[in-house]
Amino acid sequence: MAESTKRVRISQWDALMLESLRALGWSDEELIRRVQHNELPSDGQSDFDYAELATGLATKEPEVFVSAVTDGYQIKYNTIRGVRSWIAAAFGREPELSLEEGSEAVTSELTKVEYARLEQVLSLGWVIQEDRPATGDAAGLYRIVPASQAN
């Protein structure tokens, strides 16, 4: 991977908080400003305590935080439930979760753009398998599985 395309790596939890804030429709600049000034939602439907983002990543690693928002990121370590939650937060759709031992997977419809974004974000050790390819603006069907299960 070329240095110019290398993304910062952040925790799954920080990624989930960022994506849930993006869902509010804030621009990158507004998201950065609000987190840096701790002007964040404290109630509502979210299970997140956004102050953790403000006092954690944004304060302790401000360059990493800004780069994650503006240039994208890769998650350091994904769990199967984390992959499902990230897709729900980032794309606003509820993927199917299969937890059967040996065939764990997250299945979701994804557009070409969503597929490309998910591919960049997933931590090492995950593979996206195509069940039905995306065409044009139509979403395809994909299974996200641990690399150990990929054939």
Secondary structure, 3 states (H helix, E strand, C coil): CCHHHCCEEECHHHHHHHHHHHCCCCCHHHHHHHHHCCCCCCCCCCCCCCHHHHHCHHHHCHHHHHHHHHHCEEECCCCHHHHHHHHHHHHCCCCEEECCCCCCEEEEEECHHHHHHHHHHCCCCEEEEEEECCECCECEEEEEEEHHHCC
